[in-house]
């Protein structure tokens, strides 16, 4: 619980300093991620969350998706990060 709180504070600080990615970049990254089966499963069950949650949109928007998808280890880390965030948001909603 404390770790999640610290992570959320850190994410909020970074998003404040860096700003939100633009809508075009978020949509482009969602399209690129949609080429993977794992993302389609998460996205189809949580589409509303991907459209409204600022933290999730921030992570998807600023990710270097092409680079992530080229490396299996990076893809797995990113998948886990998205799953953790989606699960956390679903628990608290």
C-alpha positions, 0 to 999 in steps of 0.5 A: 500500500505504501509503495503504491502511494509513493508510486502514485505521488511520483507519477503525479510529479512526473506528469506535472513536470512533463505534461500530458501526451497529446491525444494523437500520440495516445491513439497512435500508441494504442493502435501500435499496442493493438497489434499484440494479443495481450494488449487486445485482451486488456484493452477490450475489457477496460476500454473505458478506463483507457479513455478516461484515466489520466495515469493510464493514458499518461503511461500509454502516451509517453511510452516508446511503443515501437522500441518496447515491442522490439524487445520481449523483456521490455514488452513483458515489463510494460505489459506488467506495468499496464496490468498492475495499473488497470488492476489497481484502478479496478480495485478502487473503483 
